[in-house]
């Protein structure tokens, strides 16, 4: 049975320079490219699936001081993370509503490349669009890239969108 709308999943993340609720340059570029080059004026023919993956802090304590943390501190930190993620997604959802394209959005926690591929397998979108910072080979070794992993492992076609040269910060790792 064929769907009425083409479903496009877009992985979005927060800015490494500005933090929440600011979206990363590469996420904004991927989103805008999708709207300008795929959706265009056919807003009724598409459904955008906006996924934000929050990376848990390596020590598991996020912004909470591990020496003086109480159980309530952890609840507060988790609630704050959820609220920050919702504000990030709000940028994309509002834009979709303004132009009349259907969308859904949600937050998951974990390793972004693994979570995105898992969500693609689970939801079976027609296409995955992810931003790409355009890192060189040396930087990719140390930073890794979500987009390369998704191209190799996602169960659907993947389009990676590079940032424009004028939007690239002085340090390309920043986004």
Order of alpha helices (4+ residues) and beta strands (2+ residues): beta-beta-beta-alpha-beta-alpha-beta-alpha-beta-alpha-alpha-beta
